[in-house]
Amino acid sequence: MQTVLVVDDEPAIRELVSLYLTQGGFKVATAGAGEEGLQLARQQRPSLVVLDIMLPGMDGLEVLRQLRKLSDVPVLMLTARGDDVDRIVGLEVGADDYLPKPFNPRELVARVRAVLRRAQAGTAERTLLRAGDLEVDRKRREARVNGQLIELRAKEFDLLAAFAENPGIVLTRDQLLENVWGYDYAGETRTVDVHVNHLRQKLTGAYAQIQTVRGVGYRLVAEEV
């Protein structure tokens, strides 16, 4: 069952949306403020977030900016405003869809399903990742160098997949801890360093290598084969 996080400061809206989403077969979590919504997003890793722009404290646009630093979870934005500027800004920041208030709750459920279908289709296209002579198959959970299977432990594979999905992009240790070990992981960043060293040993001789960016983190660099 997919989880939808609803972030809205109006209790009646949260109740209405939760009712229709639950009837639609979704598990629902709710938050009444931006900071609370971010915390739940970290803890529960929802499949989609329904996010109101007009929130007390941290507004919806800032919540969206913070979410995009954490993950690419699909976001459907709500607003009571009629100004197109909010819609444009929300889409530029990274929203996947936009629904003005008042709205038909059945339309909201239909839009949630449509956004999830698009997101799942995009994920399916990215199950096979390549960088140089490195190939990472996320569906089979296999990694190969020049066609040869390399033996990886579970976290080593997840870490390598995170690098392969972002070739050439510097990933901080905190980002890797959040993405690979989970938001609630209480370990130190030394764990990342240890796993990176293991991966480097297993990638010896490959065109794809993990490079240290001093004071920041790591990135995967790969020569064209």
N, C-alpha and C positions, 0 to 999 in steps of 0.2 A: 504494500500500500504506500503510495507516494504522499509525502508530507508537504502541505502548503502552509507557509507562515504568513499570517495576516497582521500587518502593522498599521493600526488606525486608532486615533485618539477618541473616536466616538463609539461608546459601548454598543449602541444599537446597530451600527454598521458591522462591527466585529461579530455580533451575534447573528445578524442576517447572513453575512457572507459565510460564516462557519456552518450555519444550518444547511445552506445550499451546497457547499463544497462537501460536507459530510454525506449528504444525500447522493452526491455525485460519485461517492466512493473514495474520497480523499481523507487522510488524517490531517487534522488542523491544529496548529499552534497559533496563539494570538499574543500580541503585545500592544500596549497603549501609548508607547513613546519610542523615540528613535533609539536611545541607548539600550532599552530593554530588547528591542527588535534585533539589534546587532548581537547582543549577548546570546539570544536564542538561536540566531543564525549560526553562531560559532558552535554552540552546543549540539544542535539538532541537525544541522546540515540539511535543510529542507530542499525539496525538488524544485520549488518555485516560491517566490516571495510576492505577495500582494502588498504594495507599499503606498500609503497616502503621502502626498507632498506636504500638506499642512499638518505638521506635528509639533507638539510643544517641545521646547528645548532644541534638540538637533532636528532640523527639518528633513523631509524625505529625500531631497536632492543630496544633502550631505550624507545621509544614511547610505544612499546609493553609491556615492563616491567611496565610502569606507568599505562597502560590500565588494566593490570591484577590486579593491586591494587584496581581498581575501579569496574570492572565487568568481567564477563566471555563472553563478546560479541565475536562472532566468528571473526577470523582475517585471511584473505588471503594475504600473503606477496608476493611482487614483488621485483625483483632485476635484475640489469644488469650484475651482476657478474656470473661467471661460477663455482665458488668455492663451493664445497659441504659444507664447514665449515659454511657458512652463513645459508644454509638450515637447517643444524643440530642444530645450535645455536637457530635459529628462532623457530624451532619445540620444542626445550627444554624449551625455555622461555614461550611458550604457543600459538604459531601460529597453526591454524587448517589446513591450506593448504599452498602451495608454488608454485609460477609460475614464471619461469625465463623470462626475456626480451631478445629478442622481443617475443611477444606472439600473438596468434590469439585471437582477442577480443571475438569471438564467444565461444572459449574455456573458456575464463575468465568468461563469463556469465554462462556457463554450470557448471563451478566449484563453482561459487557463489551459484547457486541453490542447488548443491549437498551438500555444507557445511551447508546451511540453513536447508536442509532436515534432515541432521544428528543432527544438534543442536536442531531442533524442536522435533525429536524423543527422544533425551535425556531429554528434558524438560518434555515431556509427561510422561516419566518414573518416574519423580520426582514430580508429582502433589500431591502424597500422602506421607506425611512426618510423621515419628514416632520417638518418644523419650520417653522411659519408657512407662507410661500409657497415654501419650499425643499423639493425632493423629491430624494432620493438613492437611485438604483437600483444596489445593489451587484452584482447579477447582470449587468446590462448595462454597469456602470461608467459610468453617466451621471448628471449632476446638472442639475436644472432649477430656475429661479426663475420663478414665475408661468407655468409651462408652457414657458418658453424655455430651450433648451439652453445651458449655459455651458461654455466650453472650459477643460478642466483637464488639467494634466500628471498623470502617474501618482501621484506623492507628494502633490500637491495634492488629488487625489480621495481618496486613503487618509486624509489628514488631515481632510478635510471629513466623510468617513464616520464617523470616530472621534468628531467633535463631534456629528454628527446622531444617532448611536446613544446619546449621553449628553446630551440637551438640558438646559441649566440646571445641569449638574454641572461643577464646576471640575476641569480636567485639568491636572496639572503638566507642565512641560516634559519631565521625566524619563519620566513615563508616556507622553507622546506619542512620545518617541524610541523607547521600548521597543515600543510598539504599532504604530507606523507604519514606523519605520526598522529595527526588529529589535533583539534583545537585544545583539547583538555590534557594533552601530553605534558607531564610535569618534569620531564628530563631536561638536562642542560644541552646547549648547542654542541657540546663535545660529541654527542651521539652522531650528529650529522658528519662531523669530521672523520670519525671512525668508519662510518659506512662509505663515505667518499673514497677513503683510502683503499677499502676493500674493492670498490668498483674499479678504481684505477689499476689495481693489480690484475683484475679480470679483463680489462680492456687493453692490456699490454699488446702493442703491435697493431692496434686498430687505428684507422684514420680519425675516428671520433675519440676525443679525449676531454676529460673534465679539468678545466683550468681554474686555478685560484685567482680571485680578484681581491687583493689584499685589503683588509678592513671592511669588506662588503659581503662577499660570499663566493659562489661558484657559478660557472657557466660551461655549457657543452660546446666545444668547438670541433668542427669537422671539416676535413678537406674533401673536395669532390673526388669521387673515385673515377 
